[in-house]
Structures are given as C-alpha cells and as structure tokens.
Amino acid sequence: MRRWLLGHGDGRRPTAAVAGPGESTDPQDPGHRLAQAVSAGPEVFAQLLGEPGFLAAADPETLCALLWAAGPQAYDAVRVYRRVRPLLGADANANAAYLGEAARALTGSPLPLGQGVRPMYRTRLASVRRDNTLLTLTGHTALVGAVAFGTAPDGRLLLASCADDHTVRLWDPVAGSPVGVPLTGHTGHVFWVEFGSSPDGRFFLASCGGDETVRLWDPLTGAPLGGPLTGHTGGVNMVAFGTVTGEAGEGRWLLASGGADRTVRLWDPLTGEAVGYPLTGHGHEVWSLAFVRVGGRLLLVTSSFDDTIRFWDPLTRAEAGDPLTEHLAMVMATGTAPDGRVLLATGTREGKVRVWDVLTRTVVCGPLAAHLDRVGLVAFATSPDGQFLLASSGLDESIRLWEPLTGTPVGGPLDGHTGYGYSLAFGTATGSGQAGEGRLLLASSSAKAVLVWDPLAAAQGGQAA
C-alpha cells in the first residue's frame, strides 16, 4: 500500500468593481467601501483592511473571495482573516473576538478596533504553530494523499485532491471554496489525481488507488467517463497523461499508470482500452512516473522503490537507454529549464534532493540537504515573472524551495504542515479573469486538509510580491 511505504457552485470568483442592482451605494456601507477599494488597487484595499473594525464588520463570504487583491502590504491581515474564516459570521462582536485571538497568535499584536465593535472577549496572550499558508481546504475525512492543479477550457484554475476516504474533491484554489460534490466510485484509498486535456480540447481528471483501478472523470460535471480501467494486480500509485507526436503515432494521447504489481500500463483515455502489454523491469513497486519530451521524442520516466529511474519509449515499449541506479529514491519529477534543458529531480530516503539532465543523465546539482527525513515529493514550476523553481516536501513536515540549476535555497521553509507532506503541485491563475490572476500557487496534502501557499511570499516571510 502506498501509504504504509511513505511512513504513515461552479467555482467562479465574484467581482466587486461596482455595486449591482439592489446593492448598497451608501459610502459608509462595508460592501460598498469594499467594492470601491478593490477597484482602486492593492494599496487602497490594504488600507481599508487595516482600518479599525472593518474586518469584523465586513461580509465574510464576499471579503474572503477578494483577499487576493490586497497585495503584500496586507499580508498579516490576510493571514489572520483566512485563519478564522470558518468561525466568522454576521455578528461583528463575535468576529472581533475571533480575529483578535488570531491576530495575537499569528502576529503578537492586538487587532485594531473602532467604536461600535466590542469583542465578546479580549485575548491578552496567544500562541499558534507557525503557519504561512494562504488557504486550508477542509472536507476530507481521512488522510489526503495527493493534489493536482488543472486549467479548465474557460481559463479557470481548478485544484483536485484525493484521500483515504475513497473520494476525489474539486476546489477553486483562488476563492478557497469547493466545486461541486465529492467524486465517488473508488472502493479503497485514492492515491493520486491528475488533470489532462486531449488533443481535441476535452478536459479530463484521472484518479487511481488501492482498489487496483484507474478512473476517469469530467471535472466540469463530476461525471465518470466510462467504467474503471482494470488490469493492475495491486494498488495503483500514480497516473500521468502524455501525447505522442511523430510518424509512428501522430497525436496519440496516452495515460500511463504504475503500481504495486511492479508494472507500468498504458491506456487510451478516450476509449478506456489498454494500449499494448505492461512495461516490466522494475524490481519493486512503481512509485511515480511522468511523460517528458526530449529532442522532440516523448519518453516515459518511471521511478520505483527499487531505487532506479527508468526511461521508456511509450510506442515501442522498449527502454530508452540505461536506467539511473545511483543515489536515487522512489520520488521524482520532470521540468524544463529556461535554457531548454529537460531536468529530472529525485528525492531520497535520507532527505536529499538531486537534479539531473535527462539528455546526458548527469547530475546538474546536489545532493541538497533538503529534509531531516524521507523526501515525500518534488515538483518544478516557473513563476509568472520567469523564476524557475523546485519544491520538495518531506516527512519532516516541511516544504522547501530551491533554484534548481544551482541548488540555492529560495527563502526559508514553508510552514503550515501538521503532518507528513505527501504531495506537491504548482498552479498559476492566468488568463481566467479570477482575482489573484498571475499568481503562482503551491498546494500540498496535510493530514485531512489541503494547504495552499503563495510560495514566494511565504518563503520570504510575506515580503515577496
């Protein structure tokens, strides 16, 4: 079982540019003032959030969905508000008490209160575990195994999560709200989720788990796409989408899965049919996999608990070169550097991370002394301003950011985990018309929750833009 080996609406964001029909135009009304401040820009919005009593009096549902527009000037106010959002309601005096306690715990300072807002109680001293997350998404009733970002055809950024409660859930990671109802059908722990888009533009979500199946979903409706894909004789640990180009298979869209039966299987996600025979060669269960394009050629990269990384031609099913067999572990991820090199990051049981050049099979940097315990996962990303990043999570409950070509740490650890960091995923809200557009997000699983960070801001203590 994957867990034991580790170690134990529609989601649209509201806008507030102008008052709509039936909305207040009273210049002192919190809703009207909020709309005007958001329209005026981050500095004005941040000033409004800092006004005495405003956070306690504002409508929580409306304000929480717009906090992305506040900018770094309001970093602490946003952290405090998001921390207590589940407790907030229409009672400003109760809101003031909850906000005051969170402000004491997170910042060490009291919350500024104006006339007319009297908190139900006042907090003189409070402490809390350090936490620089933007959002904590709750709803799963068991350990969350994995998270994934996907961009819908209309440009919306979606976040998927899966858990040992046998469900897959979808979220709006900008608003911090669930999208639709949980997806059910798996009869065991769900280990992994992955978004994909077919060559003709259809949007898919794949999931896999301990019930030895792979399942496909329409993430926009939550409907299953056909029946489960069966063939593995053990739990399925991971899935990945890839498109083959070239004379031998122009435009062929594939889904790969790897599992505890030590095999990798290929599927046609449009028909649900198996493609060829299973790929064999690993001496232990297949832990992670990814499609990567090197020199115009699509390769499938797989890692295993046997501490090897293998490269395959998905059309011929032959291995593409010798495996990497030194200083490796079961977790890996691929990414493309600004200079065009295709990179592979690997993590070890000893908490080390290495970055490899896939073409030359040589080490680019590392080993990086990343974590005090086993590396849970690694992931590459490029921020909207062009910064190339590598993230690593560990069973020491930390997440760290790196400059992957040099191995230089980017800021400090990201805090907020209350359990092992099993999964990592990067996403960027771009071209969607959502508040927070252009912002890089990092999500991770933690206990029964999904955590979301603005990774650069969190790593720099809230000072990054």
Disulfide bonds with the S-S distance in Angstrom:
none
